[in-house]
Amino acid sequence: MTRAYDRNPRYAPAYGIVARGWDAAARSLPPGPMVLAVDGPAALDWATAIAALKETLASKGIPVQEEDLREYEADRPTICQRTGDDGTDPYYLKLARNSLADLYEHLPQCTRPAEGVLIVHGPGAALVEHDVLWYADLPKRYAEAAVIAGTGVNLGRHREPGTLRRLFYADWPMTDAHRDRIAPRIDRWLDVRDPGDPASITGDTMRATLADLATRPVRTRPYFNSTPWGGQWAARELGFEPQQGNTALGYELIAPESGILVGTEEADVELPFQLMCVLHPVDVLGPDVHAEFGTSFPIRFDYLDTVDGGNLSLHLHPQADYMRTRFGWTYTQHESYYVTATEPGARVYLGLHQDTDPGLMRKQVEMAIERGEPMDVDRFVQHHPAEPGRLYLIPAGTPHASGAGNLVLEISATPYLYSLRFYDWLRKDAQGNSRPLPYEHGFANLERGRQGEQVQELIQQPRTLRAGPGWREELLGAWPGMFYEVRRFVLEQPAEDDTAGRFHVLNVSAGEGVLIETDRGARHDLAFAETLTIPAAAGKYRLRPLGPQPVHVVKALVR
């Protein structure tokens, strides 16, 4: 037997240790008067964190002053104008590309005190003249949860509740870009999931650890969100505890939001996966993929759990030109659904019926929103039997939804969050509100020519690419215009593979698991339902099946 699904995969730091508490961080400071800049995201609990740091320094007899950068915020109209938020679109923003300096009326002039420590803190603190730079990070799932709970704030608005719209399309792209720019000179990285008791490592250890992980197989920390349509499979089979009664959306590998745990169960820090791609793009992505996508990791793996749940909303993703011009991202979200498990009668909604009338479809969408009248989805959108082991391709512009009773491994491109929903089955959230339905964006991107028999071309038969004694590699799906393809290993005996300069993403979709061994000496086991990144620099590797039954390993790569 192999091990069970690991909800907290951890890796050792390249050297040194992960320290616990503000005292350990404070002891790392050099002697003498200094300006200590503590940078980090807006949603962090700055009041608790800085109060604990000040108390720690004061207990050591060190005089402390502070400068809260957020007190210099520009007014709301100025920040909106600078970040392109004119309020005309209630759902989305074009991704903000601003410097964090644009949040402020001006940045303060901070001089080194005669004695002790001046703490300059808040988003963009690195922009102020300083002697030591710390980065206090908060994994993005915490920021999203705080905003939903009404306690999280947005960049430039620290005195009012935040919104997900600002968080996703202004805060995250601006904060990430700033973090990436200052990463080479961070003196200490702090994980402030617990603002009163953070874990931390030196900046040198952070950079050395990411350099090491960029060359060998690595898993990001998985987690599941709850939504109104969510199911129970991940709670029952993987041991996740539902936040709000279900395990809907499983984050296996979504680069802008995923993190890598470094340390031990007693003390770990979560380092952003995307930061590894920024610091080591050729090692992680490979030279050709880096040339095409920059430092963006362009493939994501996540789970959609509707087992004992409901249908996903009927939605699509923007066409490439619309994504670039309207939303400011360089590539769009072509998707695919790999069905891992189903209940009897489960469906996948995909593509239009022949000669569907988009005008009538729009009227039914509007009646559902305005009057609460159910939409006859089957009149406009095809449904197909959900078959375990089957891949369903979903090019941008194609209406789709996973039906109730499925565990879907969604393999897709990795842009920001632009799901253009038409219809959500008249569901309400926990507060009794309907989900936002940006259907005008949806109809502007509807691929009307992809209908009728053409939709069957999106459900392809597996085709063997290569084989050996006791194994084969199949092509499950590829489509013109989609920059990645999905394959599958069927293993009873070990098989050889090679990144050949392009990263691979693997997921065990059936069987107990595999052992991955690279020619560079790295080893990593992978259990059922887990996802693993093989960086381009890993090169040649072997897949050794574990357990008595054949093992299926889904694989995606940039074509």
WOJOUR-V502128 format. One record per residue. SS is DSSP state (A for helix, B for strand, O for the rest). BURIAL is + if it has 16 or more other C-alpha atoms within 10 Angstrom, else -. D_LAST is the distance of its C-alpha to the last C-alpha in Angstrom with 1 decimal. Layout:
# WOJOUR-V502128
ss=SS burial=BURIAL d_last=D_LAST
ss=SS burial=BURIAL d_last=D_LAST
This chain:
# WOJOUR-V502128
ss=O burial=- d_last=34.9
ss=O burial=- d_last=32.1
ss=O burial=- d_last=32.7
ss=O burial=+ d_last=32.3
ss=O burial=+ d_last=29.6
ss=O burial=+ d_last=30.0
ss=O burial=- d_last=30.3
ss=O burial=- d_last=30.9
ss=O burial=+ d_last=28.8
ss=B burial=+ d_last=30.3
ss=B burial=+ d_last=29.8
ss=O burial=- d_last=32.6
ss=O burial=+ d_last=32.8
ss=O burial=+ d_last=32.3
ss=O burial=- d_last=36.1
ss=O burial=- d_last=38.9
ss=O burial=+ d_last=39.3
ss=O burial=+ d_last=38.5
ss=B burial=+ d_last=41.8
ss=B burial=+ d_last=43.3
ss=O burial=+ d_last=45.5
ss=A burial=+ d_last=46.6
ss=A burial=+ d_last=49.2
ss=A burial=+ d_last=46.6
ss=A burial=+ d_last=44.7
ss=A burial=- d_last=48.0
ss=A burial=- d_last=49.1
ss=O burial=- d_last=46.1
ss=O burial=- d_last=47.5
ss=O burial=- d_last=49.3
ss=O burial=- d_last=53.1
ss=O burial=- d_last=54.7
ss=O burial=+ d_last=54.4
ss=B burial=+ d_last=50.9
ss=B burial=+ d_last=48.7
ss=B burial=+ d_last=46.1
ss=B burial=+ d_last=43.2
ss=B burial=+ d_last=41.5
ss=B burial=+ d_last=38.4
ss=B burial=+ d_last=36.2
ss=O burial=+ d_last=35.1
ss=O burial=+ d_last=37.6
ss=O burial=+ d_last=37.6
ss=O burial=+ d_last=38.9
ss=O burial=+ d_last=42.5
ss=A burial=+ d_last=43.8
ss=A burial=- d_last=47.5
ss=A burial=- d_last=47.4
ss=A burial=+ d_last=45.3
ss=A burial=+ d_last=47.4
ss=A burial=- d_last=50.6
ss=A burial=+ d_last=49.8
ss=A burial=+ d_last=48.8
ss=A burial=+ d_last=52.0
ss=A burial=- d_last=54.1
ss=A burial=+ d_last=52.6
ss=A burial=+ d_last=53.4
ss=A burial=- d_last=56.9
ss=A burial=- d_last=57.7
ss=O burial=- d_last=57.3
ss=O burial=- d_last=59.8
ss=O burial=+ d_last=57.2
ss=O burial=+ d_last=58.0
ss=B burial=+ d_last=55.2
ss=B burial=- d_last=54.5
ss=B burial=+ d_last=51.6
ss=B burial=+ d_last=50.0
ss=B burial=+ d_last=47.8
ss=A burial=+ d_last=45.4
ss=A burial=+ d_last=45.1
ss=A burial=- d_last=48.7
ss=A burial=- d_last=47.6
ss=B burial=+ d_last=45.2
ss=O burial=+ d_last=45.4
ss=O burial=- d_last=46.6
ss=A burial=- d_last=44.3
ss=A burial=- d_last=44.4
ss=A burial=+ d_last=43.6
ss=A burial=+ d_last=40.5
ss=A burial=+ d_last=39.3
ss=A burial=- d_last=39.9
ss=A burial=- d_last=38.1
ss=O burial=+ d_last=35.0
ss=O burial=- d_last=34.8
ss=O burial=+ d_last=36.2
ss=O burial=- d_last=38.7
ss=O burial=- d_last=39.0
ss=O burial=- d_last=38.1
ss=O burial=- d_last=35.1
ss=O burial=- d_last=36.3
ss=O burial=- d_last=32.8
ss=O burial=+ d_last=30.4
ss=O burial=+ d_last=30.4
ss=O burial=+ d_last=28.2
ss=O burial=+ d_last=26.8
ss=O burial=+ d_last=29.5
ss=O burial=+ d_last=28.8
ss=O burial=+ d_last=32.4
ss=O burial=- d_last=33.9
ss=A burial=+ d_last=35.9
ss=A burial=+ d_last=38.9
ss=A burial=+ d_last=38.8
ss=A burial=+ d_last=40.0
ss=B burial=+ d_last=43.3
ss=O burial=- d_last=46.4
ss=O burial=- d_last=46.6
ss=O burial=+ d_last=45.8
ss=O burial=+ d_last=48.9
ss=O burial=- d_last=50.3
ss=O burial=- d_last=50.5
ss=O burial=- d_last=52.8
ss=O burial=- d_last=53.2
ss=O burial=- d_last=56.1
ss=O burial=- d_last=59.2
ss=O burial=- d_last=58.5
ss=O burial=+ d_last=56.0
ss=B burial=+ d_last=52.6
ss=B burial=+ d_last=51.5
ss=B burial=+ d_last=48.5
ss=B burial=+ d_last=46.4
ss=B burial=+ d_last=44.0
ss=O burial=+ d_last=41.6
ss=O burial=+ d_last=38.3
ss=O burial=+ d_last=38.0
ss=A burial=+ d_last=40.8
ss=A burial=+ d_last=39.1
ss=A burial=+ d_last=39.9
ss=O burial=+ d_last=43.6
ss=O burial=+ d_last=45.2
ss=O burial=+ d_last=45.2
ss=O burial=+ d_last=45.9
ss=B burial=+ d_last=43.6
ss=B burial=+ d_last=40.4
ss=B burial=+ d_last=39.4
ss=B burial=+ d_last=36.4
ss=B burial=+ d_last=37.3
ss=B burial=+ d_last=34.2
ss=O burial=+ d_last=34.0
ss=O burial=+ d_last=30.9
ss=A burial=+ d_last=29.8
ss=A burial=- d_last=30.7
ss=A burial=- d_last=34.3
ss=A burial=+ d_last=34.3
ss=A burial=+ d_last=33.0
ss=A burial=- d_last=35.7
ss=A burial=+ d_last=38.4
ss=A burial=+ d_last=37.7
ss=A burial=- d_last=37.8
ss=A burial=- d_last=41.1
ss=O burial=- d_last=42.6
ss=O burial=- d_last=43.0
ss=O burial=+ d_last=39.9
ss=O burial=+ d_last=40.1
ss=B burial=+ d_last=37.9
ss=O burial=+ d_last=37.6
ss=O burial=+ d_last=40.8
ss=B burial=+ d_last=42.5
ss=O burial=+ d_last=43.9
ss=O burial=- d_last=47.0
ss=O burial=- d_last=45.5
ss=O burial=- d_last=43.1
ss=O burial=+ d_last=39.5
ss=O burial=+ d_last=37.2
ss=A burial=+ d_last=33.6
ss=A burial=- d_last=32.9
ss=A burial=+ d_last=33.8
ss=A burial=+ d_last=32.3
ss=A burial=+ d_last=28.8
ss=A burial=+ d_last=28.6
ss=A burial=+ d_last=31.1
ss=A burial=+ d_last=31.9
ss=A burial=+ d_last=28.6
ss=A burial=+ d_last=26.7
ss=A burial=+ d_last=29.9
ss=A burial=+ d_last=30.7
ss=A burial=+ d_last=27.3
ss=A burial=+ d_last=27.2
ss=A burial=+ d_last=30.8
ss=A burial=+ d_last=30.1
ss=A burial=- d_last=27.2
ss=A burial=- d_last=29.5
ss=A burial=- d_last=32.4
ss=A burial=+ d_last=30.6
ss=A burial=- d_last=31.5
ss=A burial=- d_last=35.2
ss=O burial=+ d_last=35.7
ss=O burial=+ d_last=38.6
ss=B burial=+ d_last=38.3
ss=B burial=+ d_last=35.7
ss=B burial=+ d_last=37.4
ss=B burial=+ d_last=36.0
ss=O burial=+ d_last=38.5
ss=O burial=+ d_last=37.8
ss=O burial=- d_last=41.5
ss=O burial=+ d_last=43.1
ss=O burial=+ d_last=46.3
ss=O burial=+ d_last=44.7
ss=O burial=+ d_last=41.4
ss=B burial=+ d_last=39.5
ss=B burial=+ d_last=38.5
ss=B burial=+ d_last=37.3
ss=B burial=+ d_last=37.8
ss=A burial=+ d_last=35.3
ss=A burial=+ d_last=34.9
ss=A burial=+ d_last=34.2
ss=A burial=+ d_last=31.6
ss=A burial=+ d_last=29.7
ss=A burial=- d_last=30.2
ss=A burial=+ d_last=29.0
ss=A burial=+ d_last=25.7
ss=A burial=+ d_last=25.2
ss=A burial=- d_last=25.8
ss=A burial=+ d_last=23.6
ss=O burial=+ d_last=20.7
ss=O burial=+ d_last=20.5
ss=O burial=+ d_last=21.0
ss=O burial=+ d_last=20.0
ss=B burial=+ d_last=21.4
ss=O burial=+ d_last=22.2
ss=O burial=+ d_last=23.1
ss=O burial=+ d_last=26.4
ss=O burial=+ d_last=26.0
ss=B burial=+ d_last=28.5
ss=B burial=+ d_last=29.3
ss=B burial=+ d_last=30.7
ss=O burial=+ d_last=33.2
ss=O burial=+ d_last=33.2
ss=O burial=+ d_last=35.5
ss=O burial=+ d_last=33.2
ss=O burial=+ d_last=32.5
ss=O burial=+ d_last=33.1
ss=O burial=+ d_last=34.5
ss=A burial=+ d_last=32.0
ss=A burial=+ d_last=30.9
ss=A burial=+ d_last=34.6
ss=A burial=- d_last=35.8
ss=A burial=- d_last=33.1
ss=A burial=+ d_last=31.8
ss=O burial=- d_last=35.0
ss=O burial=+ d_last=33.9
ss=O burial=+ d_last=36.9
ss=O burial=+ d_last=36.5
ss=O burial=- d_last=37.3
ss=O burial=- d_last=38.7
ss=O burial=- d_last=39.0
ss=O burial=+ d_last=35.5
ss=O burial=+ d_last=32.0
ss=O burial=+ d_last=29.8
ss=B burial=+ d_last=26.7
ss=B burial=+ d_last=25.4
ss=B burial=+ d_last=23.6
ss=B burial=+ d_last=21.5
ss=B burial=+ d_last=19.0
ss=O burial=+ d_last=19.2
ss=O burial=+ d_last=18.8
ss=O burial=+ d_last=21.5
ss=O burial=- d_last=24.0
ss=O burial=+ d_last=23.4
ss=B burial=+ d_last=25.5
ss=B burial=+ d_last=26.0
ss=B burial=+ d_last=29.5
ss=B burial=+ d_last=31.3
ss=B burial=+ d_last=34.8
ss=O burial=+ d_last=36.9
ss=O burial=- d_last=38.1
ss=O burial=- d_last=41.2
ss=O burial=+ d_last=39.3
ss=B burial=+ d_last=35.6
ss=B burial=+ d_last=33.7
ss=B burial=+ d_last=30.5
ss=B burial=+ d_last=28.2
ss=B burial=+ d_last=25.5
ss=A burial=+ d_last=22.0
ss=A burial=+ d_last=20.9
ss=A burial=+ d_last=23.6
ss=A burial=+ d_last=22.1
ss=A burial=+ d_last=18.9
ss=A burial=+ d_last=21.3
ss=A burial=+ d_last=23.3
ss=O burial=+ d_last=20.7
ss=A burial=+ d_last=17.4
ss=A burial=+ d_last=16.4
ss=A burial=+ d_last=17.4
ss=A burial=+ d_last=15.7
ss=A burial=+ d_last=12.4
ss=O burial=+ d_last=12.2
ss=A burial=+ d_last=13.3
ss=A burial=- d_last=10.3
ss=A burial=+ d_last=9.2
ss=A burial=+ d_last=13.0
ss=A burial=- d_last=13.5
ss=A burial=- d_last=11.5
ss=A burial=- d_last=12.7
ss=O burial=+ d_last=15.9
ss=O burial=+ d_last=17.1
ss=O burial=+ d_last=15.8
ss=O burial=+ d_last=14.0
ss=O burial=+ d_last=11.6
ss=B burial=+ d_last=11.5
ss=B burial=+ d_last=14.9
ss=B burial=+ d_last=16.6
ss=B burial=+ d_last=20.1
ss=B burial=+ d_last=22.8
ss=B burial=+ d_last=24.8
ss=B burial=+ d_last=28.1
ss=O burial=+ d_last=30.4
ss=O burial=+ d_last=32.3
ss=O burial=- d_last=35.9
ss=O burial=+ d_last=34.6
ss=O burial=+ d_last=34.0
ss=O burial=+ d_last=31.5
ss=O burial=+ d_last=29.1
ss=O burial=+ d_last=29.8
ss=B burial=+ d_last=28.6
ss=B burial=+ d_last=26.1
ss=B burial=+ d_last=23.0
ss=B burial=+ d_last=20.8
ss=O burial=+ d_last=21.1
ss=O burial=+ d_last=19.6
ss=A burial=+ d_last=17.6
ss=A burial=- d_last=20.7
ss=A burial=+ d_last=23.0
ss=A burial=+ d_last=21.1
ss=A burial=- d_last=21.3
ss=A burial=- d_last=24.9
ss=A burial=- d_last=26.5
ss=A burial=+ d_last=25.0
ss=O burial=+ d_last=23.7
ss=O burial=+ d_last=20.1
ss=O burial=- d_last=17.3
ss=O burial=+ d_last=14.8
ss=O burial=+ d_last=15.7
ss=O burial=+ d_last=15.5
ss=O burial=+ d_last=13.5
ss=B burial=+ d_last=14.7
ss=B burial=+ d_last=15.0
ss=B burial=+ d_last=18.1
ss=B burial=+ d_last=18.3
ss=B burial=+ d_last=22.1
ss=B burial=+ d_last=23.4
ss=B burial=+ d_last=27.1
ss=B burial=+ d_last=29.4
ss=O burial=+ d_last=33.0
ss=O burial=- d_last=34.6
ss=O burial=- d_last=34.0
ss=O burial=+ d_last=31.1
ss=B burial=+ d_last=29.0
ss=B burial=+ d_last=25.7
ss=B burial=+ d_last=26.4
ss=B burial=+ d_last=23.8
ss=B burial=+ d_last=24.2
ss=B burial=+ d_last=27.4
ss=O burial=+ d_last=30.1
ss=O burial=+ d_last=30.9
ss=O burial=- d_last=33.0
ss=O burial=+ d_last=32.9
ss=O burial=- d_last=35.2
ss=A burial=- d_last=33.4
ss=A burial=- d_last=36.8
ss=A burial=- d_last=38.4
ss=A burial=+ d_last=35.4
ss=A burial=+ d_last=36.0
ss=A burial=- d_last=39.7
ss=A burial=+ d_last=39.2
ss=A burial=+ d_last=36.9
ss=A burial=+ d_last=39.7
ss=A burial=- d_last=42.4
ss=A burial=+ d_last=40.6
ss=A burial=+ d_last=40.5
ss=A burial=- d_last=43.9
ss=A burial=- d_last=45.9
ss=O burial=- d_last=44.1
ss=O burial=- d_last=43.8
ss=O burial=- d_last=41.2
ss=O burial=+ d_last=38.4
ss=O burial=- d_last=37.9
ss=A burial=+ d_last=34.2
ss=A burial=- d_last=34.2
ss=A burial=- d_last=35.7
ss=A burial=+ d_last=32.7
ss=B burial=+ d_last=29.6
ss=B burial=+ d_last=28.7
ss=B burial=+ d_last=28.7
ss=B burial=+ d_last=27.2
ss=B burial=- d_last=28.3
ss=O burial=+ d_last=26.4
ss=O burial=+ d_last=25.6
ss=O burial=+ d_last=24.8
ss=O burial=+ d_last=21.5
ss=O burial=+ d_last=20.2
ss=B burial=+ d_last=17.1
ss=B burial=+ d_last=17.8
ss=B burial=+ d_last=15.2
ss=B burial=+ d_last=16.7
ss=O burial=+ d_last=15.3
ss=O burial=+ d_last=17.3
ss=O burial=+ d_last=20.9
ss=O burial=+ d_last=21.3
ss=O burial=+ d_last=24.3
ss=B burial=+ d_last=23.9
ss=B burial=+ d_last=25.6
ss=B burial=+ d_last=25.8
ss=O burial=+ d_last=29.3
ss=O burial=+ d_last=31.9
ss=O burial=+ d_last=31.7
ss=B burial=+ d_last=28.0
ss=B burial=+ d_last=26.1
ss=B burial=+ d_last=22.6
ss=B burial=+ d_last=19.7
ss=B burial=+ d_last=17.9
ss=B burial=+ d_last=14.2
ss=B burial=+ d_last=13.3
ss=B burial=+ d_last=12.5
ss=O burial=+ d_last=15.2
ss=O burial=+ d_last=17.6
ss=O burial=+ d_last=21.3
ss=O burial=- d_last=23.5
ss=O burial=+ d_last=23.6
ss=B burial=+ d_last=24.3
ss=B burial=+ d_last=26.4
ss=B burial=+ d_last=28.9
ss=B burial=+ d_last=31.2
ss=B burial=+ d_last=33.3
ss=O burial=+ d_last=34.0
ss=O burial=+ d_last=36.5
ss=O burial=- d_last=39.4
ss=O burial=+ d_last=38.8
ss=O burial=- d_last=40.5
ss=O burial=- d_last=39.6
ss=O burial=- d_last=42.0
ss=O burial=- d_last=43.9
ss=O burial=- d_last=44.3
ss=O burial=- d_last=42.0
ss=O burial=- d_last=39.4
ss=O burial=- d_last=35.8
ss=O burial=- d_last=34.9
ss=O burial=+ d_last=33.5
ss=O burial=+ d_last=32.0
ss=A burial=+ d_last=32.0
ss=A burial=- d_last=32.5
ss=A burial=+ d_last=29.1
ss=A burial=+ d_last=27.8
ss=A burial=+ d_last=29.5
ss=A burial=- d_last=28.4
ss=O burial=+ d_last=24.8
ss=O burial=+ d_last=25.4
ss=O burial=+ d_last=23.4
ss=O burial=+ d_last=26.4
ss=O burial=- d_last=25.1
ss=O burial=+ d_last=22.9
ss=B burial=+ d_last=25.8
ss=A burial=- d_last=27.7
ss=A burial=- d_last=26.1
ss=A burial=- d_last=22.8
ss=A burial=+ d_last=22.2
ss=A burial=- d_last=22.2
ss=A burial=- d_last=18.9
ss=A burial=+ d_last=17.4
ss=O burial=+ d_last=18.9
ss=O burial=+ d_last=17.2
ss=O burial=- d_last=18.7
ss=O burial=+ d_last=17.1
ss=B burial=- d_last=16.3
ss=B burial=- d_last=16.8
ss=B burial=- d_last=14.2
ss=B burial=- d_last=16.6
ss=B burial=- d_last=19.9
ss=B burial=- d_last=22.8
ss=O burial=- d_last=26.2
ss=O burial=- d_last=26.0
ss=B burial=+ d_last=22.3
ss=B burial=+ d_last=19.3
ss=B burial=+ d_last=15.6
ss=B burial=+ d_last=14.7
ss=B burial=+ d_last=11.9
ss=B burial=+ d_last=13.5
ss=B burial=+ d_last=11.6
ss=O burial=+ d_last=9.0
ss=O burial=- d_last=10.4
ss=O burial=- d_last=10.6
ss=O burial=- d_last=10.5
ss=O burial=+ d_last=8.7
ss=O burial=+ d_last=5.8
ss=B burial=+ d_last=5.0
ss=B burial=+ d_last=6.3
ss=B burial=+ d_last=9.6
ss=B burial=+ d_last=11.3
ss=B burial=+ d_last=14.9
ss=B burial=+ d_last=17.1
ss=B burial=+ d_last=20.7
ss=B burial=+ d_last=22.9
ss=O burial=+ d_last=26.5
ss=O burial=+ d_last=26.3
ss=O burial=+ d_last=24.2
ss=B burial=+ d_last=20.8
ss=B burial=- d_last=19.0
ss=B burial=- d_last=15.5
ss=B burial=+ d_last=14.0
ss=O burial=+ d_last=11.7
ss=O burial=- d_last=11.5
ss=O burial=+ d_last=11.4
ss=O burial=+ d_last=8.8
ss=O burial=+ d_last=10.6
ss=B burial=+ d_last=10.7
ss=B burial=+ d_last=12.8
ss=B burial=+ d_last=15.3
ss=B burial=+ d_last=18.1
ss=B burial=+ d_last=21.0
ss=B burial=+ d_last=21.6
ss=B burial=+ d_last=24.5
ss=O burial=+ d_last=26.9
ss=O burial=+ d_last=28.5
ss=B burial=+ d_last=25.7
ss=B burial=+ d_last=24.2
ss=B burial=+ d_last=24.9
ss=B burial=+ d_last=22.1
ss=B burial=+ d_last=23.4
ss=B burial=+ d_last=21.7
ss=O burial=- d_last=23.1
ss=O burial=- d_last=24.2
ss=O burial=- d_last=26.6
ss=O burial=- d_last=25.1
ss=B burial=- d_last=25.8
ss=B burial=- d_last=24.8
ss=B burial=+ d_last=25.8
ss=B burial=+ d_last=24.1
ss=B burial=+ d_last=26.2
ss=O burial=+ d_last=25.7
ss=O burial=+ d_last=24.0
ss=O burial=+ d_last=22.9
ss=B burial=+ d_last=19.6
ss=B burial=+ d_last=18.5
ss=B burial=+ d_last=16.2
ss=B burial=+ d_last=15.4
ss=O burial=+ d_last=15.2
ss=A burial=+ d_last=13.4
ss=A burial=+ d_last=16.9
ss=A burial=+ d_last=17.8
ss=O burial=+ d_last=16.5
ss=B burial=+ d_last=17.7
ss=B burial=+ d_last=19.0
ss=B burial=+ d_last=20.8
ss=B burial=+ d_last=21.0
ss=B burial=+ d_last=24.7
ss=B burial=+ d_last=25.7
ss=B burial=+ d_last=28.7
ss=O burial=- d_last=31.4
ss=O burial=- d_last=32.8
ss=O burial=- d_last=30.4
ss=O burial=+ d_last=26.9
ss=B burial=+ d_last=24.2
ss=B burial=+ d_last=21.0
ss=B burial=+ d_last=18.2
ss=B burial=+ d_last=15.3
ss=B burial=+ d_last=12.1
ss=B burial=+ d_last=9.1
ss=B burial=+ d_last=6.2
ss=B burial=+ d_last=3.8
ss=O burial=- d_last=0.0
